[in-house]
Amino acid sequence: MTGPVVVGLDDSPASVAAAWWAAREALSLRLPLLLLQRYGGRVLQRMEAELLHRHADLPLTTELVSAPAARALVELSDRAALLVLGSRGLGSMASFFPGSVSLGVLGLARCPVVAVRADGQTEKAERHEIVVGVREGGPGADPLLEFAFTAAQSRGARVRAVRALPLSTLVTHPHTVHTDEGYEVDEQARLAAAVAPWREKFPDVPVTFHVTRGRAAQVRSAASDHSALTVLGRRRHPSSLTWKFGPAAHAALHHVPCPVAVVPHD
């Protein structure tokens, strides 16, 4: 990763939690931190002082912007390693982003974006996994896996690669137990094959696999109970005016208890 870790700041508890998380992430990745705020600098100065008091060796800069916050962050995503947003969870983002504008940042940013909750879930010591959802192998999965393995290595954590299998064959062929078990074994092998190149690049990062039937949102949420970070993907869009999230991504952003990273891919 290159470029700064950028966090959008206001005086909400969600954005304060995001700033502290971003500072720790910048230190672990050995990257500079940029605090961004729209209008007035008092909150910005106070947060800068608090972060430097705790992390004196953190390379930290601040910037006031007059442009709409979402536009400023999307523009910064060209040169940022990571954008960090505060999230209240359960359906809304921090007040730095009015209404659905926050989802626009998540959908249009050209670098990974992490949504951080304000309820203290990020601090639990037992959260020692990076969960990454992998629907299929190939180039589309590589940016997610690279992000997940880099995050795990910087934390001394393990990666849990997750794949949700459809329920349809159980409904249409409820008595084909052995065939169904074979299907799950095949899917676990495909998942392992998709992850294999990244295990070679990060040999010190332990990996576990989580392949089970169910809705993707439910499977991912269950796998994230002890996660320090959950990594999702979204496709890049050719237009800067359009973006779209699937229902599983929406559900994760609203309900997964840990920070959620949204990684763009082709």
Residue, then its C-alpha position, 0 to 999 in steps of 0.5 A: m500500500t502507498g499513500p496516506v490513510v485518510v479519515g473524514l472527521d466531525d465531532s460525532p462519536a462515530s468519526v472519533a472512533a474512526a480516527w482512532w482506528a485509522a491512527r492504529e491502522a496507519l501505524s501498523l501499515r507504516l503509512p501517514l495519516l490525514l485528518l479531513q474535516r469540512y468547515g471549522g478547525r477546532v475539532l480537527q485541532r483537538m483530534e490531532a492533539e489527542l492522537l499525537h499525545r497517544h502516538a507521538d511517532l505518527p506522521l499526521t497532517t490535517e486538511l480543511v475542505s470547503a467542498p462537499a465531504a463526499r466529493a473531497l474524499v472520492e477525489l482523495s481516493d486517487r492517491a490514498a491507501l485507505l479511506v476511513l468513515g465513521s459508522r453508527g451501524l444498523g443502518s446509518m453512517a456518521s454525520f460527516f456524510p448526510g443521508s445516503v451520500s456516505l454510501g456514494v463514497l463507499g461505492l465510488a472511491r477508487c481505493p479501499v474504504v473502511a466503515v468503523r462503528a462507534d460502539g466499541q466493538t473494535e477494541k475487543a482483544e479476542r478479535h484476532e481474525i480478518v474475514v474475507g468473503v470470496r465468491e469466486g477465484g480469479p482477478g476479481a478476488d485478488p484485491l480482496l485477498e491482498f487487502a485481507f492478507t496485508a491486514a492480517q500480517s500487520r496485526g499478527a492475525r489469521v485470515r478466515a476465507v468465507r464462501a456461502l453456498p446456495l440453498s437451492t440444491l437442498v430444496t430441489h433435491p432434498h435426499t441427495v445427501h452424498t451428492d450435496e456433501g461432494y458439492e461442498v467439498d468441491e467448493q472448499a477446494r475451489l476456495a482453497a485454490a483461490v487463496a493459495p497464491w496469497r498463502e505463498k506470498f504471506p507464508d506467516v499468515p495462518v488461514t482457515f476456510h469457512v464454507t457453508r450453506g445460507r444467505a451470504a449476509q448471514v454466513r458472513s455475519a456469523a463468521s465475523d463474530h470474532s473478526a477484527l475486520t471484515v473485507l467485502g468486494r465491489r465492482r469498479h464502475p466505468s462512470s463516476l456517477t453510478w454505483k451499486f451495492g448488493p444486498a449482502a454488502h448492505a447487510a454487512l455494513h449495517h449489521v457486522p459488529c466489526p469494521v468493514a472494508v469495501v475493496p473495489h475490483d474489476 
